[in-house]
Amino acid sequence: MSPRDRRPDGGVLSQVFDVSGAQATRERRQQLGRDAVMALNAIQRNARNYGEDNKVFGPPIAQLKAAVMELLGADGLFELEITDDELWINRQAIRFDAGSVPLAANLRNELRERGIRAIVTHLPPPDTDLRLLVRLLSPAVPRTLGPRGDPSQPLKTFVLRTGPVAAAPDPASERMTRYATVYASAAFFVNHTIQQLRVGGELIPLWAASRMVQDLVDLQGAAPLRFLRLARMKPDQPDRYWGIHAANVAVLAVTFGARLGLSKRRRHDLGMAALFHDVGIAAIPANVLAKQGKLDQKDRGFLDASPLFAARAILRDREVHGAALERALAAYECHLDMVPKEGAPPEVGLGGRILAICESFDALTTDRPFRRAHSPREAIGIMTTEQLFRFDPALVDLFVKVAQPLL
């Protein structure tokens, strides 16, 4: 029997759940557990900077509610348990990919510090309860909570199983968690944004993205090497690719911008453009993205139009100002070749030239449906030879030095 089939209390999952019939399958339960953990992490992180009524909490609250409601419908229970080294959803250990492991550890530590051992409900939670979870994860709330949370504003449906407050984590571990949390939040944010755009969702919530990118800029200045190594993260699941790719490109671009001596404001704009440079894939049918063979003319048309969709998504229904225009332009221009097969070379701004290099390096070093990942050294070799027509040669030479710790 696998260790993952055992509950923390020694019970056996197979004795508790029959995963056939109306109940959630094990894999679906896994996904819903991951969705809930990511949503709670986004809530916890943003609760440091925003009041509980801020719009920034809308997407993670909606995701958490969807996971809770589906699990209630399938299992009649939502139970997120916290142990020393794992998170469990409805008596099943949750597996996380490489990019999400630090995120899970951060949530586990945060809940343990508050003495929370489990969050449980058998009833559909009202929106007021979901908003109260935002409050419970904010720095201002009492660190010790009762079964219904803060007695002054008790939860109606959720029950907290509580225990002794865990010892404070060691400062070095806390710093590493901070880096991992900011990175994972950015990746989650981009994936969620693409999902929303696919279904004709609302505008990109740039106010929330701006805060994340400012965190990235600040962290790069505090410990450049540790920050750069975040770009080694790779997705374990294909559906996480775009978020992790965007976060990696942002890390590389902010680092590159610092090496070039760009101001904090310009590095911030670079990071914003990096996060959203590929959101245009929301307009590409899923079957085209998954194709392993050669694309036909129609499929190629979808790909060619996606950079324009990304630029429009960044600017849509907003008063256009200089910074927004620069970000949209960089997100579009990074997909252009410096030496095209036909016609005159385009006039590509510095932001587009930087992002073209950073996004190609990360894409080449990541597994894709149509090929295996190249090593960082192989990627640099490809970029400085057969793909050099795509880039500014002087910037490529400098990027090789910037990326040296990753080689």
C-alpha positions in Angstrom: 0.0 0.0 0.0 1.4 3.4 -0.9 2.2 5.8 2.0 0.0 8.4 0.2 -3.0 6.2 0.8 -2.7 6.6 4.6 -4.3 9.4 6.5 -2.3 11.3 9.1 -4.3 9.6 11.9 -3.4 6.1 10.6 -6.7 5.4 8.8 -6.6 3.9 5.3 -8.0 5.9 2.4 -9.4 2.9 0.6 -11.5 2.1 3.7 -13.0 5.6 3.8 -13.6 6.3 0.1 -14.9 4.3 -2.8 -13.7 6.6 -5.6 -16.1 5.1 -8.2 -19.6 6.3 -8.9 -20.7 9.8 -7.8 -17.7 10.5 -5.7 -14.7 12.5 -7.1 -12.0 10.5 -8.7 -8.6 10.6 -7.0 -7.1 12.7 -9.8 -9.9 15.2 -9.9 -9.7 15.5 -6.1 -6.0 16.1 -6.5 -6.7 19.0 -8.9 -9.3 20.5 -6.7 -7.0 20.3 -3.7 -4.3 22.1 -5.6 -6.8 24.7 -6.7 -7.9 25.3 -3.1 -4.3 25.6 -1.9 -3.3 28.0 -4.7 -6.3 30.1 -4.0 -5.6 30.3 -0.2 -2.0 31.2 -0.9 -3.1 34.1 -3.2 -5.5 35.2 -0.5 -2.9 35.0 2.2 -0.3 36.9 0.2 -2.5 39.7 -0.8 -4.0 40.0 2.7 -0.7 41.6 3.7 -1.3 44.6 1.4 -5.0 44.9 0.8 -8.2 45.3 2.8 -10.6 42.3 2.7 -13.0 44.1 0.4 -10.4 44.7 -2.3 -11.2 43.4 -5.8 -7.8 41.6 -5.9 -9.4 38.8 -3.8 -12.2 38.2 -6.4 -10.4 35.6 -8.5 -8.9 33.5 -5.7 -12.2 33.5 -3.8 -14.0 32.4 -6.9 -11.5 29.6 -7.4 -11.7 28.5 -3.8 -15.5 28.5 -3.9 -15.5 26.4 -7.1 -13.2 23.8 -5.5 -15.2 23.7 -2.3 -18.6 23.3 -4.1 -17.4 20.5 -6.4 -15.9 18.5 -3.5 -19.1 19.0 -1.5 -21.1 17.7 -4.4 -18.9 14.7 -5.0 -17.8 13.7 -1.5 -20.2 15.6 0.8 -17.1 17.1 2.5 -14.4 19.8 2.1 -11.6 19.0 4.5 -8.1 20.6 4.1 -5.8 19.0 6.6 -2.3 20.3 7.6 0.4 18.0 8.8 4.1 18.5 9.4 5.1 17.9 5.8 2.0 17.6 3.7 -1.5 19.0 2.9 -4.4 16.6 2.6 -7.7 17.1 0.8 -10.6 14.9 1.9 -8.2 12.4 3.4 -6.0 12.3 0.3 -2.4 13.7 0.3 -2.0 16.4 -2.3 0.8 16.2 -4.8 2.4 19.4 -6.1 4.7 20.1 -9.0 8.1 21.8 -8.6 6.7 25.3 -8.9 3.9 24.7 -6.3 5.9 22.9 -3.6 7.1 26.2 -2.0 3.6 27.6 -2.3 2.2 24.6 -0.3 4.9 24.9 2.3 4.2 28.6 2.7 0.5 28.0 3.3 1.2 25.1 5.7 3.5 27.3 7.8 1.1 30.1 7.8 -1.8 28.0 9.0 0.3 26.2 11.6 1.5 29.5 13.0 -2.2 30.4 13.6 -2.8 27.0 15.3 -5.0 25.7 12.4 -4.8 22.0 11.7 -7.7 21.7 9.3 -10.4 23.8 7.5 -13.6 21.8 7.2 -17.2 22.2 6.0 -20.1 19.9 5.1 -22.2 22.8 3.9 -22.0 25.2 0.9 -20.2 28.3 2.3 -21.9 31.7 1.8 -19.8 34.5 0.3 -19.5 36.1 3.8 -17.6 33.0 5.0 -15.2 33.1 2.1 -14.6 36.8 2.8 -14.0 35.9 6.5 -11.3 33.5 5.4 -9.6 36.6 3.8 -9.7 38.3 7.2 -8.5 35.2 9.0 -5.4 35.2 6.8 -4.5 38.8 7.3 -1.7 40.0 9.6 -4.2 41.9 11.8 -6.3 38.9 13.0 -5.5 37.2 16.3 -2.9 34.5 15.9 -4.9 32.1 18.1 -8.3 31.2 16.7 -11.3 29.2 17.8 -13.3 26.5 15.9 -15.3 29.3 14.2 -12.3 31.5 13.7 -12.3 35.0 15.2 -15.1 35.0 17.9 -15.9 38.6 17.0 -16.8 37.6 13.5 -17.5 33.8 13.5 -17.6 31.6 10.5 -21.1 30.1 9.7 -20.2 27.0 7.8 -16.4 26.5 8.0 -15.0 24.8 11.1 -11.3 25.2 12.1 -9.6 22.4 13.9 -7.0 24.0 16.1 -4.0 23.0 18.1 -0.9 24.5 19.6 0.7 27.3 17.7 3.8 26.1 15.9 7.2 27.6 16.6 8.2 30.5 14.4 10.2 29.4 11.3 13.9 30.2 11.1 14.7 33.6 9.3 16.6 32.0 6.5 13.7 29.6 5.7 11.3 32.5 5.9 13.3 34.5 3.3 13.3 31.5 1.0 9.6 31.1 1.4 9.1 34.8 0.5 10.9 34.4 -2.8 9.0 31.2 -3.6 5.7 32.7 -2.7 6.1 35.8 -4.9 7.2 33.6 -7.8 4.4 31.1 -7.4 1.8 33.8 -7.0 2.9 35.4 -10.3 2.7 32.0 -12.1 -0.7 31.3 -10.6 -1.9 34.8 -11.6 -0.9 34.4 -15.2 -2.5 31.0 -15.6 -5.8 32.3 -14.0 -5.7 35.3 -16.3 -5.4 33.2 -19.4 -8.3 31.0 -18.3 -10.4 34.1 -17.8 -9.5 35.5 -21.2 -10.4 32.2 -22.8 -14.0 32.5 -21.6 -14.3 36.2 -22.4 -13.5 37.2 -18.8 -13.0 40.6 -17.4 -10.0 42.9 -17.9 -6.6 41.8 -16.7 -6.4 43.1 -13.0 -3.3 45.1 -13.6 -3.4 46.6 -10.1 -2.7 43.2 -8.6 -0.1 42.3 -11.1 1.7 45.6 -10.5 2.2 44.7 -6.9 3.6 41.3 -7.7 6.1 42.7 -10.2 7.2 45.4 -7.7 7.9 42.5 -5.3 10.0 40.8 -8.0 12.0 44.0 -8.6 12.6 44.5 -4.9 13.6 40.8 -4.3 16.1 41.0 -7.3 17.8 44.0 -5.7 18.0 42.3 -2.3 19.6 39.0 -3.5 20.3 38.9 -7.2 21.7 35.4 -7.5 19.0 33.7 -5.4 16.4 35.6 -7.4 17.9 34.5 -10.7 17.8 30.9 -9.7 14.0 31.0 -9.5 14.1 30.8 -13.3 15.2 27.2 -13.0 11.6 26.2 -12.1 9.9 24.1 -14.7 6.3 22.8 -14.8 5.5 19.2 -14.0 2.1 19.5 -15.8 1.5 20.9 -19.3 -1.4 23.1 -18.1 1.0 25.0 -15.8 3.4 25.9 -18.6 2.2 29.4 -19.4 2.2 30.7 -15.9 5.6 29.3 -15.0 7.0 30.4 -18.4 5.7 34.0 -17.8 7.2 34.1 -14.2 10.6 32.8 -15.5 10.6 35.4 -18.3 9.8 38.1 -15.7 12.7 36.9 -13.5 15.1 36.9 -16.4 13.9 40.2 -17.7 14.1 42.0 -14.4 17.6 40.6 -13.8 18.7 41.6 -17.4 17.3 45.1 -16.8 19.3 45.5 -13.6 22.5 44.4 -15.5 21.7 47.1 -18.1 21.4 49.7 -15.4 17.7 50.4 -16.1 15.7 52.3 -13.4 13.3 50.5 -11.1 10.4 51.9 -13.0 11.7 50.6 -16.3 12.4 47.2 -14.7 8.9 47.2 -13.4 7.5 47.9 -16.8 9.7 45.0 -18.2 8.3 42.7 -15.6 4.8 43.6 -16.4 5.3 43.1 -20.1 7.0 39.7 -19.4 4.1 38.4 -17.3 1.6 39.1 -20.1 3.7 38.7 -23.2 2.0 35.3 -24.0 -1.6 35.9 -22.8 -2.5 36.0 -26.5 -2.5 32.2 -26.5 -5.9 32.5 -24.9 -7.2 33.2 -28.4 -5.6 30.0 -29.8 -7.7 26.8 -29.8 -6.4 24.2 -27.4 -6.0 21.6 -30.1 -3.6 23.9 -32.0 -1.5 24.4 -28.9 -1.2 20.7 -28.3 -0.2 19.8 -31.9 3.0 17.9 -32.2 3.3 17.9 -36.0 3.6 20.7 -38.6 1.0 23.5 -38.4 -1.2 24.2 -41.4 -1.8 27.7 -42.7 -4.9 28.2 -40.6 -3.2 27.1 -37.4 -0.2 29.3 -38.2 -2.7 32.2 -38.5 -3.8 31.7 -34.9 -0.2 31.8 -33.7 0.6 34.9 -35.8 -2.3 36.8 -34.4 -1.7 35.9 -30.7 0.9 38.7 -30.0 -1.7 41.3 -31.2 -4.3 39.7 -28.9 -1.9 40.0 -26.0 -1.3 43.7 -26.6 -5.0 44.4 -26.9 -5.6 42.5 -23.6 -3.1 44.7 -21.8 -4.7 47.9 -23.2 -8.3 47.0 -23.5 -10.9 49.5 -22.2 -8.2 51.6 -20.4 -7.0 55.1 -20.8 -3.7 54.6 -22.6 -0.7 56.1 -20.9 3.0 55.9 -21.7 3.8 53.0 -19.4 0.9 50.9 -20.6 1.8 51.5 -24.2 5.4 50.5 -23.6 4.3 47.3 -21.9 1.9 46.4 -24.7 4.5 47.2 -27.3 7.2 45.1 -25.7 4.8 42.2 -25.3 4.0 42.4 -29.0 7.5 43.2 -30.4 9.2 40.3 -28.5 7.6 38.0 -31.0 9.2 39.8 -34.0 12.4 38.7 -35.7 15.2 41.2 -35.8 16.1 40.0 -39.3 12.9 38.9 -41.0 12.8 36.5 -44.0 11.1 39.2 -46.0 11.0 43.0 -45.9 12.9 45.6 -43.9 13.9 44.9 -40.3 11.4 46.1 -37.8 12.2 48.9 -35.3 12.0 47.0 -32.1 12.3 48.8 -28.8 14.6 47.8 -26.0 11.8 46.1 -24.0 10.9 43.9 -27.0 14.5 43.0 -27.6 15.1 42.0 -24.0 11.9 39.9 -23.8 12.7 38.1 -27.0 15.9 36.8 -25.6 14.5 35.9 -22.2 11.4 34.2 -23.4 13.4 32.2 -26.0 15.9 31.0 -23.4 13.1 29.8 -21.1 11.1 28.2 -23.9 14.1 26.3 -25.2 15.0 24.9 -21.7 11.5 23.7 -21.1 9.8 20.4 -22.2 7.1 21.1 -24.9 4.6 18.7 -26.5 6.7 18.7 -29.8 10.2 18.4 -28.3 12.3 17.7 -25.2 13.9 20.6 -23.3 17.5 21.7 -24.2 20.1 22.2 -21.5 20.8 25.9 -20.7 24.2 25.6 -22.6 22.5 24.0 -25.6 19.9 26.8 -25.6 22.6 29.5 -25.5 24.3 27.7 -28.4 21.1 27.7 -30.5 20.4 31.3 -29.7 23.9 32.4 -30.8 23.8 30.5 -34.0 20.7 29.2 -35.8 18.3 31.6 -34.1 20.5 34.7 -33.9 18.4 36.3 -36.6 15.7 36.7 -34.0 17.8 38.8 -31.6 19.9 41.9 -31.0 23.4 40.3 -31.2 24.9 42.7 -28.6 22.2 42.0 -26.1 22.6 38.2 -26.7 26.3 38.5 -25.8 25.4 40.3 -22.6 22.6 37.8 -21.7 25.1 35.0 -21.9 27.0 36.7 -19.0 23.7 37.4 -17.1 22.6 33.8 -17.4 26.0 32.3 -16.5 24.8 31.1 -13.0 22.1 29.0 -14.7 24.5 27.2 -17.1 
